[in-house]
Every structure is written in C-alpha cells, then in structure tokens.
Amino acid sequence: MPPRSPSHRTTSTRIRGFAKTMRRQPTESEAAMWRLLRDRRFEKYKFRRQAPVEQFILDFVCFEKRLIIEIDGSQHADNEKDIERDAILKAAGFRIVRYWNNDVLYNSTAVQEDILTKLSEP
C-alpha cells in the first residue's frame, strides 16, 4: 500500500492562519530561500512556502517531487520534535532536506546546487 498522502487542505483553520501570517513575516533566511525557489526557478518545479500539511507548517515544499526544504537556526540542532515530525512526514513519502540559516544567506550557490541534485533524484 502506498504511503498516505497528507494534504494541506486537511489542516485546521488555526494552522492555515498561522501559515499565512508566517508567509507575511518571513525570517531573513526564509526570504532569501524564497527568492531562490519562487516562480519555478528550478526548471519546472513549483515550490510552496509555509505550506500547512496536517498539523505541520513546512518551510518550503515541492509536492510533485515530495521534497520538503527546511531552513533551520541553532534551536533546531538535535531537536526531538523535529525528529518526530520528520519521521511522520517521511512515512507519508516526503524527503526532507535541511539547510542552516547561514548557508542560505552566505552560501546560496551551494544550496542551489544541492537542491538541484535533490530534485533530480527519483
């Protein structure tokens, strides 16, 4: 049986509202990443930002490739909740890649190259 496909439509009104607020107030690194991803800049792949999926808000996601991109600061290092969240999303068929804030801001070329590699993987 294929993994269950979570839908952003099944989230609560509260989560959707919070995601909308987060889209209006991105962190500096989230804004920089969105400049890299928006408008199908990675070939034909569409990304969404601050996308609600079930009880989670994903920083960036390409539903077509089932690829989640998370931008993290030091508070996420070895975070137990992130580990649990990743396990749930992986069980639903998503791949998750994490980049540190500083890498997005100061090493964006390497981040772009890594994303292209991830998108080309089956």
C-alpha positions as CSV (number, residue, x, y, z in Angstrom):
1,M,0.0,0.0,0.0
2,P,1.5,3.4,-0.9
3,P,2.2,5.9,1.9
4,R,-0.7,8.1,2.8
5,S,-0.5,11.5,1.1
6,P,-1.1,14.3,3.5
7,S,-3.0,17.2,2.1
8,H,-2.6,20.8,3.0
9,R,-6.4,21.1,2.8
10,T,-7.0,18.8,5.8
11,T,-5.3,21.2,8.3
12,S,-7.1,23.2,10.9
13,T,-8.2,26.8,10.3
14,R,-5.7,27.8,13.1
15,I,-2.8,26.2,11.4
16,R,-3.7,27.7,8.0
17,G,-4.0,31.1,9.6
18,F,-0.6,30.8,11.3
19,A,1.0,29.7,8.0
20,K,-0.5,32.8,6.3
21,T,1.0,35.0,9.0
22,M,4.4,33.3,8.6
23,R,4.3,34.0,4.8
24,R,3.8,37.7,5.5
25,Q,6.6,37.8,8.1
26,P,9.5,35.6,6.8
27,T,12.8,35.5,8.5
28,E,15.7,36.8,6.5
29,S,16.9,33.4,5.5
30,E,13.4,32.3,4.6
31,A,13.0,35.4,2.3
32,A,16.4,34.6,0.7
33,M,15.4,31.0,0.1
34,W,12.0,32.1,-1.4
35,R,13.9,34.3,-3.9
36,L,15.8,31.1,-5.0
37,L,12.7,28.9,-5.3
38,R,9.8,31.1,-6.4
39,D,8.4,31.3,-9.9
40,R,9.5,27.8,-10.9
41,R,13.2,28.8,-11.0
42,F,14.3,25.2,-10.6
43,E,13.3,24.1,-14.0
44,K,9.7,23.2,-13.9
45,Y,9.3,22.5,-10.2
46,K,6.8,24.5,-8.2
47,F,7.5,25.2,-4.6
48,R,5.1,26.5,-1.9
49,R,6.3,28.3,1.2
50,Q,4.9,28.0,4.7
51,A,2.6,25.3,3.4
52,P,0.3,23.6,6.0
53,V,0.3,19.9,5.9
54,E,-1.8,18.1,8.6
55,Q,-0.6,19.6,11.9
56,F,2.7,20.9,10.5
57,I,3.8,24.0,8.6
58,L,6.5,23.2,6.1
59,D,9.0,26.0,5.3
60,F,9.1,25.0,1.6
61,V,7.7,22.0,-0.3
62,C,7.6,20.7,-3.8
63,F,4.6,18.4,-3.8
64,E,5.4,17.0,-7.2
65,K,8.8,15.7,-6.0
66,R,7.6,15.2,-2.4
67,L,10.6,17.3,-1.3
68,I,10.5,19.4,1.8
69,I,13.1,22.1,2.4
70,E,13.5,23.4,6.0
71,I,15.6,26.4,7.0
72,D,16.9,26.0,10.5
73,G,18.7,28.0,13.1
74,S,20.6,26.6,16.1
75,Q,17.4,26.0,18.0
76,H,16.7,23.0,15.7
77,A,20.0,21.2,16.3
78,D,19.1,17.7,17.7
79,N,15.5,18.9,18.3
80,E,13.3,16.0,19.5
81,K,10.1,17.4,18.0
82,D,11.9,17.8,14.6
83,I,12.9,14.2,14.7
84,E,9.3,13.1,15.4
85,R,7.9,15.4,12.7
86,D,10.4,14.2,10.2
87,A,9.5,10.6,10.9
88,I,5.8,11.3,10.3
89,L,6.5,13.2,7.1
90,K,8.9,10.5,5.8
91,A,6.3,7.8,6.5
92,A,4.0,9.9,4.3
93,G,6.5,9.7,1.5
94,F,8.3,13.0,1.8
95,R,12.0,13.6,1.6
96,I,13.3,16.3,3.9
97,V,16.4,18.4,3.5
98,R,17.6,21.0,6.0
99,Y,19.8,24.0,5.5
100,W,21.2,26.3,8.1
101,N,20.2,29.9,8.0
102,N,23.9,31.0,7.4
103,D,24.2,28.6,4.4
104,V,21.1,30.1,2.8
105,L,22.3,33.6,3.4
106,Y,26.1,33.3,2.7
107,N,26.5,30.1,0.6
108,S,23.4,30.2,-1.6
109,T,25.2,28.8,-4.7
110,A,26.0,25.6,-2.9
111,V,22.4,25.4,-1.5
112,Q,21.0,25.8,-5.1
113,E,23.3,23.1,-6.4
114,D,22.2,20.7,-3.6
115,I,18.5,21.4,-4.3
116,L,19.0,20.7,-8.0
117,T,20.6,17.4,-7.0
118,K,17.8,16.5,-4.7
119,L,15.2,17.4,-7.4
120,S,16.9,15.1,-9.9
121,E,16.8,12.1,-7.6
122,P,13.9,9.7,-8.1
